[in-house]
Amino acid sequence: MTDTDDGSFALNVAHSEAARLWLDRTMRYLRWGRIYGGCTDGDLTALWITAMCSWAARPAERPLAIDEAEAEFALLDREPPYAFARDEIGHVAARTMADLADMAAAERCAAGERILDLYRDEVARKN
């Protein structure tokens, strides 16, 4: 980030990383055969909420079921029911922020550099 950067570059990199992760998870879910494709809306919602509760209880261990359910929601052109898991999402976010604050500056920089390297590779790649 430069002295004149308003933070938008870092935000763009963060969004790029989130999109890359989402795409990777969705592709993996499709390769595995879309295992929740036959679920009812209620079953898919219940599965996702249960997985979010598990993640909130152990924030370092993101359940695979979250990725799979979110991929299925996306393939159905629907959002997961975030409103039903606000407390869990808040708990995971708070724990993540605390973990970041506990990291040494060198660790944070190294993690940021890894993400930037991926971002640069994607920008440089020909479609």
N, C-alpha and C positions, 0 to 999 in steps of 0.2 A: 504494500500500500504506500502511496506517495503522500507527501505533505498536502497536496491539493486534492487528493481523493476524499470523497465524502462518505466513504464506506460502501458505496454501491458495488465496487469490484468484489469485495469480500462477500457481499450478499449474493451477487451473481454466481460466484464460485460455490457458495453453500447451496444455492438452488440447483446448480448444475450437478453437484454431488448427490443431492437428494433425488434428482431425476434419474441419474445413472443407477443408483441403488434400486429405485422403483422398477426401472426397465430390466435390470438383472434379475430381480426377484420374480417379476412377471414372466420373463422368458423361462426361468427355471420351473415355475409352476406349470406352464404350458408343456414343457418337455416331460414333466412327470405325469401328465395326463389329466390335468384339470380335475383333481380329485373331489372338489366340492361343487362341480358343475351341476349335479343333480339335487343339491340342497334346496329346501324351501327358503324363502326370504327370512322366515323366523329362525330356522336352524342356522343359517349363515350368520345372522345377527348374534344369536346366542353363542355360537362358536367364537366369533370375534371378541365379544364382551368377556367371555371366560378367559380367552388368551390374554386380553388386556389386563385383567385382574391378576393373572399369573405373573405377567411382566412387572406390574406395579409392586408385587410382593418381592420380586427378585430382579431389580432393574438391570443388572449386569447380564441377565439371561433372557434375551428377546426370544419368545417362543416362535418356532417356525410357522405355527398355525396363524399367527398375525399376518405374516407375509402371504401365505396361501389364501387366507380369507380376503385380504385387501386386493390381491390380484383378481380373485373372482368378482369382487365388487366392481373393480375397474372394467373387467370384461363385460359386465352387465351394465356398464355406464352408470354406476351408482357410487355414492360416497359411503364409506363405513359410517355407522351411527355414532359419530364422535360425541354427540350430546349425552349419550348414555354412559360414556366413559371419561367424563371431564376430570373427575378426581384422580383416576388412574393415570391419565395423560399428564396431569399436573404433577403427580408424584414422580413419574419417570423423568419429566423435564427438570424438576428440582434436583433430583439425584444426579442427573447428567451434568447439570450446571455445577453442582458441588464437586463432582469428580473432576471436571475441567479446572475448577479453581484450585483443587488439590494437586494438579499436575505441575511439575516444574516447568519453567518457561521454555527450556530446551525441548521438553517432550511436546508441549503445545506447538512450538515452531516446527518440529519434525512432522507432526501429524498434519499441520497445515501445508507443509511442503509436499507431502505425499498426495494430498488432495489437489494441490495446484499442479503437480506433475500430471495427474490424470486429466485434469481440465485442459492443460496445454496439449496433451496427446490427442484429446478429442477434437480440439479446435484445429489442430494441424492435419487430422486425418481426412482424406478425400472420401466423399460419399460415393 
